[in-house]
Amino acid sequence: MIKNIILVFSLILLLSACSDKQEHHVSGKSIKVGVLVPMTGENKRFSQQSVLGLQAAQKMKKYLNNGDEIVFEIRDTKSTQEGTQKAFKELQAKDVKVIMALLGSDNVLAIKEQVSKSEIPTIVTIATSSFLTSADGFISQVCMNNSTQSIVASHYIRDEKFYQNVGVVYDKNSHYSTSLAKEFRDDFIKIGGKIIFFLDVSDTKGIQEFNNISHSGIEMIFNTTNSILTMKLLKILKKKKSKIELLGSDGLLSNAIHDSKNDLHLLNGVYVLDHYAHDVHKGRKQKKFQNSIGDEKYKHSSYAFLSYDGYQLLTYAFEKCPQYSKECINKHIKNSDVIKGISGNFSMQNYQSKRNIYVDKIEKASLKKEVVIY
């Protein structure tokens, strides 16, 4: 009996050793992945959270099953279209197999033609414009697009909140903000809702007009602006002791964590559309990922979570394409099997992700699940 136990124990140790050896197998080959990210300029609020998420995901799986190593070539886009186009050319010269675009919609649109000509598969993590992807293109969105976001917002307001009268505020200087606001306006009217006002609040005049508008009869405001403008609007509503509710668009809290640390309490009670909720069940992998991020304040960042999901899609395509041809990689990025994201599973269908969309309520700088709609 003792001999048998020793034999079994020895076998377990042997299998464990083999498993560890396979896990740490290194081929000596590397695959270059380009990363476009605004490390400087007005959009740098995206960068730290997105990059930390990408690096944390890489720590969890640096090597593919064949032992090839994923290596990042990171370029600062400087938050401008010109800077993004220049950075793309630099990555193209480095012969990267895939580009991870941790950018807003405006700057992804600026390189759409370059992506098409170069045929470099490009994974977008946070740009939600509905005009980025095309049937014959090479850009894929891990995040939801504006069309999905608009439809979810419209039906949530009408079917869950039972509201009919809504105001819309947007920033004319942002393609993302303007296009999402217009899509929502059209979708909400189509299902019988009323848009009481449609207001650009990008400057002092717009803020003053918002302050002067009679909010009588308005039940909710749909807001597509960034956190800085949102804080200004919330201060006005608070000063007026208004009971009007506000529904913000995706990434608002992640944006605010960087930009408006001292005013985060103003967001308490604000509803937002997002890809995740922080109070859903946390699995072992999610906890490991969050611990790998390092910076405590970014552990709940949607930007970081979406970078993780983008990295999973990247490695999925590489595993499917051992020769790493652009055509093969793009095929599997465009349409994928189910992939395990950090807070839920998703799949890619025709360059766009199919995933749950959350309506959350912000409480103490955390996203609390209100309802899952999509």
C-alpha positions in Angstrom: 0.0 0.0 0.0 2.8 2.4 1.0 4.6 1.6 -2.3 1.5 2.4 -4.3 1.0 5.7 -2.5 4.6 6.6 -3.2 4.2 5.6 -6.8 1.0 7.7 -7.2 2.7 10.7 -5.5 5.7 10.4 -7.7 3.5 10.3 -10.8 1.7 13.5 -9.6 5.0 15.3 -9.2 6.1 14.1 -12.6 2.9 15.3 -14.3 3.2 18.7 -12.4 6.7 19.1 -13.6 5.7 18.4 -17.2 2.9 20.8 -16.9 5.2 23.6 -15.5 7.7 22.8 -18.3 5.0 23.2 -21.0 3.7 26.4 -19.4 7.2 28.0 -19.4 8.2 26.7 -22.9 9.8 29.5 -24.8 10.4 29.3 -28.6 12.7 32.3 -28.8 10.4 33.9 -31.5 8.4 37.0 -30.9 5.4 38.6 -32.6 5.2 42.4 -32.8 1.9 44.0 -31.8 1.5 47.7 -32.4 -0.2 49.8 -29.7 -1.6 53.3 -30.5 -2.3 55.3 -27.4 -2.5 59.0 -26.4 0.2 59.2 -23.8 0.2 63.0 -24.0 -2.4 65.6 -24.9 -6.0 66.1 -23.9 -6.9 62.4 -24.4 -4.2 61.0 -22.1 -6.9 60.1 -19.6 -7.5 57.0 -21.8 -3.9 55.9 -21.9 -2.8 55.0 -18.3 -5.9 52.9 -17.6 -5.9 51.2 -21.1 -2.1 50.5 -21.0 -2.2 49.2 -17.5 -5.0 46.8 -18.5 -3.1 45.7 -21.6 0.1 45.1 -19.7 -1.8 43.2 -16.9 -3.4 41.0 -19.5 0.1 40.3 -21.1 1.5 39.3 -17.6 -1.2 36.7 -17.4 -0.4 35.3 -20.8 2.9 36.5 -22.3 3.5 33.4 -24.5 1.3 31.6 -27.0 0.9 27.8 -26.8 3.7 27.4 -29.2 6.1 29.4 -27.0 6.1 32.5 -29.2 6.3 35.8 -27.2 4.0 38.8 -27.7 6.0 42.0 -27.8 4.4 45.5 -27.8 5.5 48.4 -29.9 3.9 51.4 -28.2 3.5 54.7 -29.9 2.2 58.0 -28.5 -0.5 59.5 -30.7 -0.3 62.8 -28.8 -4.1 63.0 -28.8 -4.2 64.4 -32.4 -5.3 63.0 -35.7 -1.9 64.0 -37.2 0.0 62.3 -34.4 -2.2 59.2 -34.8 -1.5 59.0 -38.5 2.3 59.5 -37.9 2.4 56.8 -35.2 0.5 54.4 -37.5 3.2 54.8 -40.2 5.9 54.1 -37.7 4.2 50.9 -36.6 3.6 49.9 -40.2 7.3 50.2 -40.8 7.9 47.9 -37.8 5.9 45.1 -39.6 3.5 44.6 -36.7 1.0 41.8 -37.1 -1.9 43.5 -35.3 -2.5 47.0 -34.0 -4.3 47.6 -30.7 -5.9 51.1 -30.9 -6.5 52.4 -27.4 -8.0 55.6 -28.9 -11.2 57.6 -29.1 -13.4 57.5 -32.2 -12.1 60.7 -33.7 -8.6 59.4 -34.0 -9.5 55.9 -35.1 -11.5 57.5 -38.0 -8.3 59.5 -38.9 -6.5 56.2 -39.6 -9.3 54.3 -41.2 -8.0 54.7 -44.7 -4.4 53.8 -43.6 -5.7 50.6 -42.0 -7.6 49.7 -45.2 -4.5 50.2 -47.4 -2.1 48.4 -45.1 -4.5 45.6 -44.3 -3.2 45.5 -40.8 -5.9 44.0 -38.5 -6.7 46.6 -35.9 -8.5 46.0 -32.6 -10.4 48.9 -31.2 -11.0 48.8 -27.4 -12.8 52.1 -26.5 -13.8 53.8 -29.8 -17.6 53.3 -30.2 -18.4 55.2 -33.4 -20.8 53.3 -35.6 -18.7 54.4 -38.7 -15.5 52.6 -37.9 -16.2 49.1 -39.3 -17.1 47.9 -42.7 -17.7 44.5 -44.3 -14.4 44.6 -46.2 -12.4 46.4 -43.5 -9.7 45.6 -41.0 -11.0 47.4 -37.9 -12.9 45.5 -35.2 -14.6 46.8 -32.1 -14.3 44.9 -28.9 -16.5 47.6 -27.3 -20.2 48.2 -28.1 -20.8 50.7 -30.9 -22.9 53.9 -30.7 -25.9 52.3 -32.5 -26.1 49.6 -29.8 -25.6 52.1 -27.0 -28.3 54.4 -28.5 -30.9 51.6 -28.8 -30.2 50.3 -25.3 -30.4 53.8 -23.8 -33.7 54.5 -25.6 -35.4 51.4 -24.5 -34.1 51.6 -21.0 -35.5 55.1 -20.6 -38.9 54.1 -22.1 -39.4 50.5 -21.0 -37.6 50.3 -17.7 -38.0 53.9 -16.3 -41.2 54.6 -18.2 -40.0 58.1 -19.1 -41.2 60.0 -22.2 -39.7 63.5 -21.8 -35.9 63.7 -22.2 -33.3 66.4 -22.7 -30.0 65.6 -24.5 -26.6 67.4 -23.9 -23.5 66.9 -26.0 -20.1 68.3 -27.0 -19.9 69.5 -30.6 -16.1 69.3 -30.5 -16.3 65.5 -30.0 -17.3 63.2 -32.9 -18.2 60.6 -30.4 -20.4 62.8 -28.3 -22.2 64.5 -31.2 -22.8 61.3 -33.2 -24.1 59.3 -30.2 -26.4 62.2 -29.2 -27.9 62.3 -32.7 -28.4 58.6 -32.9 -30.1 58.6 -29.5 -32.3 61.5 -30.5 -33.5 59.7 -33.6 -34.0 56.3 -31.9 -35.9 57.8 -28.9 -38.2 59.7 -31.2 -38.9 56.6 -33.3 -40.2 54.7 -30.2 -42.5 57.5 -29.2 -40.3 59.6 -26.9 -40.0 63.4 -26.8 -36.8 65.3 -26.9 -37.4 68.5 -25.0 -34.0 70.0 -25.7 -30.9 69.1 -27.7 -28.1 71.2 -26.4 -24.4 71.7 -27.1 -22.7 72.4 -23.8 -19.1 72.6 -25.0 -18.6 76.3 -24.1 -19.7 78.9 -21.6 -22.7 79.9 -23.7 -24.0 76.3 -23.8 -23.5 75.9 -20.0 -25.4 79.1 -19.3 -28.2 78.0 -21.6 -28.4 74.8 -19.7 -28.6 76.7 -16.5 -31.4 78.9 -17.9 -33.5 76.1 -19.5 -36.7 75.4 -17.6 -36.4 71.7 -16.7 -40.1 71.5 -15.9 -41.5 68.2 -17.3 -38.1 66.7 -18.0 -37.7 63.3 -16.4 -34.2 62.4 -17.5 -31.2 63.9 -19.3 -29.1 61.8 -21.7 -25.5 63.0 -21.5 -22.8 62.1 -24.0 -20.2 64.6 -22.7 -16.9 63.9 -20.9 -16.5 64.0 -17.1 -15.3 67.6 -16.9 -18.5 68.9 -18.6 -20.6 66.4 -16.8 -19.4 67.7 -13.4 -20.4 71.2 -14.5 -23.9 70.1 -15.3 -24.3 68.1 -12.1 -23.2 71.1 -10.1 -26.0 73.1 -11.7 -28.6 70.4 -11.1 -27.5 70.1 -7.5 -27.6 73.9 -6.9 -31.2 73.9 -8.3 -32.0 70.9 -6.1 -33.3 69.2 -9.3 -34.7 65.7 -9.1 -34.0 65.1 -12.8 -32.1 61.9 -13.4 -29.1 61.7 -15.6 -28.0 58.8 -17.9 -24.4 59.0 -19.1 -22.6 57.2 -21.8 -19.9 54.5 -21.6 -16.7 55.2 -19.9 -17.9 58.2 -17.9 -16.7 56.9 -14.5 -13.3 55.8 -16.0 -13.0 59.2 -17.5 -13.9 60.9 -14.2 -11.5 58.8 -12.1 -8.6 60.5 -14.0 -10.1 63.9 -14.6 -12.2 64.8 -11.5 -10.9 62.9 -8.5 -12.1 65.5 -6.0 -15.7 65.7 -7.4 -16.4 62.0 -7.7 -19.1 62.3 -5.1 -21.2 64.3 -7.6 -21.6 61.2 -9.7 -23.4 59.3 -6.9 -26.8 58.3 -8.3 -25.9 58.9 -11.9 -26.9 56.1 -14.3 -24.4 55.0 -17.0 -24.3 52.6 -19.9 -21.2 50.4 -19.7 -19.7 47.1 -20.5 -19.4 45.9 -16.9 -20.7 46.3 -13.4 -18.3 46.1 -10.5 -20.7 44.3 -8.1 -21.1 41.2 -10.3 -19.5 37.9 -9.2 -15.7 38.2 -9.4 -13.9 35.0 -10.5 -10.3 34.1 -9.8 -9.1 35.4 -13.2 -10.7 38.8 -12.6 -9.1 39.2 -9.2 -5.7 38.2 -10.6 -6.1 40.7 -13.4 -7.1 43.5 -11.0 -4.2 42.8 -8.8 -1.8 42.9 -11.8 -2.9 46.4 -12.7 -1.0 47.8 -9.7 -2.7 51.2 -9.5 -5.5 50.9 -7.0 -7.7 53.6 -8.5 -7.7 51.9 -11.9 -8.7 48.4 -10.8 -12.3 49.1 -11.7 -11.6 51.0 -14.9 -13.7 49.9 -17.9 -10.9 51.1 -20.2 -8.6 48.6 -18.5 -11.2 45.8 -18.7 -11.7 46.4 -22.4 -7.9 46.3 -23.0 -7.9 42.8 -21.3 -10.8 41.7 -23.6 -8.9 43.1 -26.6 -5.8 41.1 -25.7 -7.8 37.9 -25.3 -9.2 38.4 -28.9 -5.6 39.1 -30.1 -4.2 35.8 -28.6 -7.2 33.9 -29.8 -6.5 35.0 -33.4 -2.8 34.2 -33.1 -3.5 30.7 -31.8 -5.8 30.1 -34.8 -3.1 31.4 -37.3 0.3 29.8 -36.6 1.8 31.4 -39.7 0.5 34.9 -38.5 -0.8 35.9 -41.9 -2.8 39.1 -41.9 -5.7 37.5 -43.8 -6.0 34.7 -41.3 -5.7 36.9 -38.3 -8.3 39.4 -39.6 -10.7 36.5 -40.4 -10.6 35.3 -36.8 -10.7 38.7 -35.2 -13.7 39.6 -37.4 -15.7 36.5 -36.4 -14.6 34.6 -33.3 -15.8 31.8 -31.0 -16.9 32.8 -27.5 -14.1 34.5 -25.7 -13.9 34.8 -21.9 -13.8 38.5 -21.0 -12.8 39.8 -17.6 -16.4 40.3 -16.5 -18.3 38.2 -19.0 -18.1 36.3 -22.2 -18.3 37.9 -25.7 -17.9 37.0 -29.3 -17.1 38.8 -32.5 -19.5 38.9 -35.4 -18.7 41.0 -38.5 -16.1 43.1 -36.7 -18.4 43.9 -33.8 -18.6 42.4 -30.3 -21.8 40.6 -29.1 -21.9 41.0 -25.3 -24.1 42.1 -22.4 -24.7 45.8 -22.1 -25.1 47.1 -18.5 -27.1 50.0 -17.2 -25.3 50.8 -14.0 -25.7 53.3 -11.2 -22.6 55.0 -9.8 -22.1 54.7 -6.1 -18.9 55.7 -4.4 -16.9 55.5 -7.6 -18.1 52.1 -8.4 -20.6 50.7 -11.0 -23.5 49.0 -9.4 -25.6 46.9 -11.8 -29.1 48.3 -12.4 -30.1 46.0 -15.3 -28.5 44.0 -18.1 -30.3 44.8 -21.4 -28.5 43.4 -24.3 
